[in-house]
Amino acid sequence: MYAYIFSGQGEQNEKIEKKLYENYKESKRIFDISNKILKINIINDIKKKNIHQIGIFINSILKYKKKKYKSSMIAGHSLGELSALVCNKNISFEDGLKLISKRIKYMEEDSRKNPAKMIAIIGLKKNKIKFICENYNAKISNYNSPEEIIISIKEEEVKSFYKEIKKEKPKKIILINTKGGFHCDFMKNAKKKLEKEIKKISFKKGICPIYQNVNGKKNENPEIIKKNIINQMNNPVRWIKTIKNMTKDGVKFFIECGDKKILEKFIKKTNNKIAYL
């Protein structure tokens, strides 16, 4: 059984996206269609933060189009869940593209109202991280692997939180280059706005089950899938549960639709016996 997975931010690679546009007819066609739908020029503005997410989305879909194996299950991490929904035919490419554009806009608006940062904590137990978060305006945003958890925290509390977490001697602490705190209550207004857009879209049963961020569970019902993508906005990405459930349901090979293989390290930390193509 083959599982296709899609990464989110961090996957951007402007050089590859430009190369795809310049050298491959199908890639150029998809980028040109996207430009017309969104009334922008993606390749010219690819380095802008509000554009590079669209580049990631398109690149992931182009990678999936080259697939050699039948997909038995599918999942995406954060932004990648929208790529997964399109590739699995739960929603159309045009709807997915418009949703990404709206998602970027609404998340940026919340980030300006609630300035926050994200911090990756590696090598510290989740219960200890949760306990420390309770003393701050901090929320867990990503359960990436048993070894890596990402938290979102108000900008003014970053320094004191960093000192506190450092006392627990994690393997590593990484301040992520974001201007907002995602997948937590800092995005509750963005969720409300995006929910209105998502409710306008017709969701269909896909090619195969999709395992979604909000609970890591297998889903095939279009209405549940729709509800879960709405709730993804202000709930943690439960990637550990996602991988454990996919493994339990029989996946033998993971295929990542991206260039940097960002999700590979998370999967190998969760289950190092699974093959990765």
C-alpha positions in Angstrom: 0.0 0.0 0.0 1.3 3.4 -1.0 0.6 6.7 0.9 1.2 10.1 -0.8 2.0 12.9 1.6 2.4 16.7 1.1 4.5 19.1 3.1 3.7 22.7 3.9 5.8 25.8 4.5 9.5 25.2 4.5 9.1 23.3 1.2 9.5 26.4 -1.0 12.2 26.2 -3.6 12.0 29.2 -6.0 14.7 27.9 -8.4 12.9 24.6 -8.9 9.5 26.3 -9.4 11.0 28.7 -12.0 12.7 25.7 -13.7 9.4 23.9 -13.9 7.7 26.9 -15.5 10.5 27.5 -18.0 11.1 23.9 -19.1 7.9 21.9 -18.9 4.7 22.6 -20.9 2.4 21.1 -18.3 4.0 23.1 -15.5 3.8 26.3 -17.5 0.1 25.6 -18.3 -0.8 25.1 -14.6 1.1 28.2 -13.5 -0.5 30.3 -16.2 -4.0 29.0 -15.3 -3.3 29.9 -11.6 -2.1 33.4 -12.6 -5.4 34.0 -14.5 -7.5 32.7 -11.5 -5.7 34.8 -8.9 -4.8 37.7 -11.2 -1.2 37.6 -10.1 2.2 36.6 -11.6 3.4 33.7 -9.4 6.8 33.2 -10.9 7.8 36.9 -10.8 6.7 37.3 -7.2 7.6 33.8 -5.9 9.9 35.1 -3.2 7.1 37.0 -1.5 5.8 35.2 1.5 2.2 35.5 0.5 3.0 34.0 -2.9 5.5 31.2 -2.1 2.8 29.2 -0.4 0.9 29.1 -3.7 4.2 28.0 -5.4 4.5 25.1 -2.9 0.9 24.1 -3.5 1.3 24.0 -7.3 4.7 22.3 -7.2 3.2 19.6 -4.9 0.4 18.9 -7.3 2.8 18.7 -10.3 4.9 16.2 -8.4 1.8 14.1 -7.7 0.8 14.1 -11.4 4.0 12.1 -12.1 3.0 9.4 -9.6 3.9 5.8 -10.6 1.8 4.0 -8.0 -1.8 3.9 -7.1 -2.5 5.9 -3.9 -4.1 3.8 -1.1 -4.2 6.7 1.4 -3.2 10.4 1.4 -2.3 13.1 3.9 -0.8 16.6 4.0 1.0 18.6 6.7 -0.6 22.0 7.4 -0.7 23.8 4.0 -0.1 20.4 2.4 -3.5 19.2 3.5 -5.0 21.4 0.8 -2.7 20.0 -1.8 -3.8 16.5 -0.7 -7.5 17.4 -1.0 -6.9 18.5 -4.6 -4.9 15.5 -5.6 -7.4 13.2 -4.0 -10.2 14.9 -6.0 -12.0 16.0 -2.8 -12.0 19.5 -4.2 -11.2 21.1 -7.5 -7.8 22.6 -8.3 -9.5 26.0 -8.8 -11.2 25.8 -5.4 -8.0 24.7 -3.7 -6.1 27.6 -5.2 -8.6 30.2 -4.1 -8.7 28.7 -0.6 -4.9 28.9 -0.3 -5.1 32.6 -1.4 -7.8 33.4 1.1 -6.0 31.3 3.8 -2.9 33.4 3.4 -4.8 36.6 3.5 -6.7 35.8 6.7 -3.7 34.3 8.5 -1.7 37.4 7.8 -4.5 39.6 9.2 -4.6 37.6 12.4 -0.8 37.7 12.6 -0.8 41.5 12.5 -3.5 41.6 15.2 -1.8 39.0 17.4 2.0 39.2 16.8 3.4 35.8 17.7 6.3 33.5 17.0 6.7 29.8 16.6 9.4 27.7 18.4 10.4 24.2 17.6 11.4 22.2 20.7 13.4 19.0 20.0 14.1 16.3 22.6 11.7 17.2 25.4 8.6 15.3 26.5 5.2 16.8 25.4 3.8 16.8 29.0 6.7 19.0 30.1 6.2 21.4 27.2 2.5 21.6 27.9 3.2 22.4 31.6 5.5 25.2 30.7 3.1 26.6 28.1 0.4 26.9 30.8 2.5 29.6 32.4 2.6 31.6 29.2 0.3 32.8 26.4 1.6 29.8 24.5 -0.1 26.9 22.6 1.1 23.7 21.0 0.7 24.0 17.2 2.4 20.9 15.7 3.1 17.4 17.0 5.6 16.6 14.3 7.3 13.6 15.8 7.9 12.0 19.2 11.0 14.2 19.3 9.8 17.5 17.8 6.9 19.7 19.0 6.3 23.3 17.8 4.6 25.9 19.9 3.2 29.3 19.2 3.7 32.1 21.7 3.0 35.8 21.9 6.0 37.8 20.7 6.5 39.7 24.0 6.9 36.4 25.9 9.4 34.7 23.6 12.6 35.6 25.6 11.3 34.5 29.0 9.8 31.3 27.5 13.1 30.5 25.8 15.0 30.9 29.1 12.4 28.7 30.9 12.4 25.9 28.3 16.2 25.9 28.1 16.4 25.0 31.8 14.8 21.6 30.9 17.8 20.9 28.6 16.0 19.9 25.3 18.3 18.7 22.5 17.6 21.8 20.5 15.4 25.0 20.5 14.7 26.7 17.1 13.0 30.0 16.7 11.1 29.7 13.4 11.0 32.7 11.1 7.2 33.4 11.2 5.2 36.5 12.1 2.3 34.6 13.5 1.3 31.7 15.6 -0.5 29.1 13.5 -2.8 26.1 14.2 -4.0 27.5 17.6 -6.4 30.0 19.0 -4.3 32.9 17.7 -6.0 32.1 14.3 -9.6 32.0 15.5 -10.7 35.0 13.5 -8.9 33.6 10.4 -10.8 30.4 11.0 -14.2 32.1 11.0 -13.5 34.0 7.8 -12.1 30.9 6.0 -15.0 28.8 7.2 -17.4 31.0 5.1 -15.3 30.3 2.0 -15.0 26.6 2.7 -18.8 26.2 3.1 -19.3 27.6 -0.4 -17.2 24.7 -1.9 -18.6 21.3 -2.9 -16.5 18.5 -1.3 -16.6 15.1 -2.9 -15.6 11.6 -2.0 -12.0 11.1 -3.0 -9.9 8.5 -4.7 -8.8 7.1 -1.3 -9.1 7.9 2.4 -7.5 11.1 3.6 -5.9 11.3 7.1 -6.4 14.8 8.4 -4.3 17.0 10.7 -7.0 17.8 13.2 -7.3 14.2 14.6 -5.0 12.1 12.5 -7.9 9.8 11.6 -8.9 8.3 8.3 -11.8 10.1 6.6 -13.8 9.5 3.4 -17.1 11.4 4.2 -17.0 14.7 2.4 -18.8 16.6 5.1 -16.5 15.4 7.8 -13.5 16.3 5.6 -14.9 19.8 5.1 -15.4 20.2 8.9 -11.9 19.0 9.6 -10.2 21.4 7.2 -12.0 24.3 8.8 -10.9 23.1 12.3 -7.3 22.7 11.1 -7.0 26.5 11.3 -7.0 26.7 15.1 -6.1 23.2 16.2 -2.7 21.5 16.3 -1.3 19.5 13.4 -1.3 15.9 14.8 1.2 14.4 12.5 2.3 11.7 14.9 -1.2 10.3 15.1 -1.6 10.6 11.4 1.5 8.5 10.7 0.6 6.0 13.4 -2.9 5.5 12.0 -1.6 5.2 8.4 0.9 2.6 9.5 -1.7 0.7 11.5 -4.0 0.7 8.4 -1.3 -1.0 6.3 0.9 1.5 4.5 4.1 0.0 3.3 5.6 2.9 1.4 5.5 6.7 1.9 5.9 9.0 -1.2 6.5 12.7 -0.4 5.3 15.1 -3.1 8.0 17.8 -2.7 11.6 18.5 -3.3 13.1 18.7 0.2 11.6 15.6 1.9 10.8 17.6 5.0 8.3 15.0 6.3 10.7 12.1 6.0 12.6 12.9 9.2 9.3 13.1 11.1 8.1 9.8 9.8 11.4 8.0 10.5 11.3 9.3 14.1 7.8 8.0 14.4 8.3 4.6 12.7 11.7 3.8 11.3 10.6 0.6 9.8 8.5 2.1 7.0 10.0 2.4 3.6 10.3 5.9 1.9 10.3 6.3 -1.8 
